[in-house]
Amino acid sequence: MDWILECSACGATRGSDGLPGVCNCGQPWLVRYPTRRPDPGARARLEGLSMWRYRAWLPVDEGEVPVTLGEGGTPLLEAARTGSQLGLQDLWIKNEAAGPTGSFKARGLSAAITRAAAAGARSFVIPTAGNAGVAAAAYAARAGLPVRVFAPDRTPATILSQIRAFGGDLTVLAGHIGDCGRAAKAWSAESGAIDLSTLREPYRLEGKKTLGLELAESFGWRLPDAIFYPTGGGTGLIGMWKAFGELASAGWLSGPMPKMFSVQSAGCAPIVRAFEKGQDRAEPWADPETVASGLRVPGPLGDRLILEAVRASSGAAIAIEDGDLAEAARAATAAEGIDFSPEGGAALVAAKVAAERGLIRREARIVVFNTGAGWLYRDPDHLPRG
């Protein structure tokens, strides 16, 4: 293995052996590749369609076969009609609903379970607001290993049924994902199961960073002007910012970095509140409530890293009301034939708000992430209609 782990907070380093959790200081490890120097000429030699086409940028040994369901390679689609409705002239949608488990979570869980299985993991546990549980169940099944999933009782019924369909050992709890996280931690301590919680192991982030690698390749190794990303745990946003830095250091990029926008629901917006107050860390959000279950994360472990990326890129954090994000998802789904989740709807509205506030130019190239499939939420008890 030619990578090491570096603490995102205190700078401590360690080897990549074993099954690491977080640093002794309690903060996430980041994967570093000190000896890799991918040649820019290799851009033209990328092969395949899945995220594993970027092996030179991922924690995988030469010849190693990852635990894969064909994740990555999702569509990047121009959305002219919706852009016109929002007052945006160059709007693109990165549609993670097309992933093998219906969301962007497939990327991270493929990488995490690949590394854990190679290191000898025998079982897994994960707390979920929804989509991560589906992906964990699918990739654990692919690896031939069991996983226990803790989900809040407000999780859409369709998502719970998908977790069960993939063989996940599902436990539904009263409360929110923070409560499920505590249950997962206790189960890990009791059973020895590897905890796949967001940023409590270092490899989900590496899978998520392939979102940024794909954007760069799709736009000819230039980046868009701004990216709007629905933010619960925030690994996608953190991972993309990490990917852009790595690509720039290797000479694979041309042009400026994009502005990164963290998008949350007004009913659970710890990152937005911290950003607006000028804080480096986010205080936990009391009584989180939103129909966008992926945004119902009251205390993300990656808060500091999210805020750093947003500020370093001259971006912002924006909160959207549930009624507005639900209506945007409904309207864009009908207009574009793209199956928007509530989280994707939030990102659409945030792009409009950013233009109205003068944070982006209306003619700028904008990428909005639709992080999951709308059909997973279509339960009348969970998703209001516009």
C-alpha positions, 0 to 999 in steps of 0.5 A: 500500500502506497498511501498513509493516513494524516489527521485532518486536525492535529496532523498526526500520521499513521500507516494504512494497515489495519482497520482505522477509525478516527485519530486519537484526537477524535477527528477524521483521518485523510488518505494521502498518497506521498509517492504517487505522481500521476502523469497528466498524459494518463488523462487520455488513457483512463479506461472503463466507466465506473469510479475505479477508472481513477485507480491512480487516485484511489486507495487500491493496490495494483491488481486488486479487485474492488467490491463493486456494483459498477458505481460512478460514471453517472450522467452530467446533464444540461438542464436548460429549461430548469435553468431558464426558470431559475434565471441561470444560463448554464445549469448542469445536473450531476445525477447520482440517482443513476447509481446502482443503489439510487444515490451517491452513497454507492461510491463511498460504501464501495471504497470503504467496504473494499478496504475493510474487507481486504483488511479482514473485516467480518461484519459492519454497522452503520447509522443512516438517514436513508441512502447510506443504509441502502448502499451499505446493505448492497455492498456488504451483500456484494462482499458476502458480509453482514451489516447491521443498519440503524435508521430513524423511524421517520426514514421513508418506508421505501428506503427501509424496504430497500435496506431489507431487500439487500439483506441488511439487519435493520433496526429502526429507532425513535429519534434522528441519525445522531441517536442511530450513530450512538447505537451503531457505536455501541454495537461496534464495541459489543460485536467488533463490527466495523463502524462505517459511520460518516468520516469515522473511517477514512475510505468513504471520503475517497469514494466520494471524491470521485464525484470531483474527478468525474466533473473535471474529466467531463468538462475537459479538465476544467472545473465549473464556476460553482457547485451546489451540494446538498450537505448532511454529513458533507463527505461529498463536498469535502471529498470533491475539494480534496480531489480538486487539490490533488488534481491541481497539484498533479497538473491535471487541471487548468483554470480556477477552482469552483465556488463550493456551496453547502446546501441544507434544509432550514429545519436542520442547518448547523453548517449554515448557522456556523457559516453565518456566525463566522464559526469554525465548528457547527453547534448541534442542531436541536430537534432537526426536522425536514422531509429531506432525510439526507439533510437531517444530520444535526451534528456532522463530524466533518463540520470543520472540513465543510466550512474550510472548503466553503470559505477557501473557495469563496462559496457560501452555505444556504438553507432552504425551506422544505416547501420550496425544496419539495416544489423544486424537486417536483417541478424539475423532475417533470421538466427534465425527466431527471428524478430529483430527490428533495435534497436535489431540489434544495440544491436547485433553489440554493443556486437561484438564491445565490444568483439573486444575492449576487454570489454567482453570475447568472451566466456562470457554469453551475453544477447542481448535485441530485444526490439520490433518486426521488422514487425512494422518497415517494411515500405520502407520509414523508414527502409533501406535494407542492 
